[in-house]
Amino acid sequence: MHDILPADVGYWQMLEKTAEAVLNSYGYSEIRFPIVEKTELFLRSIGEVTDVVEKEMYAFVDRNGDGLALRPEGTAGCVRAVVEHGLLHDNPMRRLWYRGPMFRHERPQKGRYRQFHQLGVEAYGVAGPDIDVELILLSRRILQQLGVATDLCLEINTLGSVDARLAYRQRLVDYLSQHVDQLDDDSRRRLQTNPLRILDSKNEAVKAVVAGAPNMLESMDEASKAHFAGLCSMLDAAGVTYTVNPRLVRGLDYYSQTVFEWITDSLGAQGTVCAGGRYDGLIEFLGGRASQAVGFAMGIERLISMMQAAGSVPATNAPDGFVVAVGEVAQRQAVLLSERLRDQLPTFKLLNAAGGGSFKSQMKRADRSGARWAILLGEDEISQGTVAIKSLRAEGEQVVIPQSELIAHLAAKN
Ligand code: HAM
């Protein structure tokens, strides 16, 4: 878990603003739901034998004896909220987004944190691959606008319908059972619990066995194949470059049909910056009326590392003006003058040299703040009803003007 310090916050704000503008342009609405949910929600939706639930969830029993957990991801909570508030009744084709902290007790390393942040997007009620394509295009547009798209590759796959997936699972188990002696402990355990995950094992010996495994796409029913073919042809038409990775299975149980990930080599081992897919069965499973669903989430920390490496520079938060006031009377007047300025020039960023000090020390603070102008109030200015303005970033004489002209003067410069 980490702090986000003022020097980095600019990147977060830049990312949030950019993503929000793109999401608005596609007609998605923001939803906010709690960080804590019933543990059972995650067990049921993500799956009891996934790493996220088995090993990584911050689950606890509260004072009432209720089992609660810090959310490890957003999809489950989003569906819970949608079902609980009947959001699909008046608009069955809801398009939603959210962002915020997620929690997984993973082994920390670069790009992998225990509190991390996601920007998640979910679209409900559309069966066709057109909405899958919309989400991929939307994610690409955000990545392009953040200046990181050139370093990313899109991988896609299909897990087929729930029935196709179950049938494939059996074929896979039959095949892998003949090679148990070549599997590592983790894969042997998964053979009983979550065999599809063996497909993306990083163990070389396991990879060699997996290379000969039955092909998921070939094992699929016609409707699933048609969905995937539709997806590919629309991506082609939209000029999206992608790779079909038959080993892409995702680590959460709720997926069926389309899955996708945006991946980079530039972040080391944690190269997936955006991942998602279709999860048509989940809404009904969690008590809602059956409805299709598809979504993705981006890892904000990973995206920000890429933005920094790409040399993106967020807007600075330096003030425009810094009020230097020497003496008690001037200090009191400075507070009132600053408020008048903020009333009339709300976009002008103004810092007040609160705390007083000598002229020299206040000027030093003004300079360090990065402000463009120092607005000076001393005894002379107070007695004459004037104010002095000095540029801190460019050469030029200090000008002295009546206080009544200050706002017009600064407005002209701003
Ligand atoms: P996920 O693949 O578990 O999917 O996470 C999505 C993204 O969150 C990852 O690709 C990664 O960028 C980021 N992420 C995950 N764990 C960490 C971590 N420990 N530290 C830093 N970043 C991390 C989901 O969470 C699904 N809910 C996505 C989804 C939405 N599918 C459908 N709708």
Residues whose N, C-alpha, C, O or C-beta is under 5 A from the ligand:
A	BS01	HAM	E73 G74 T75 R104 E106 G111 R112 Y113 F116 V121 T272 V273 C274 A275 G276 G277 V294 G295 F296 A297 M298 G299 R302
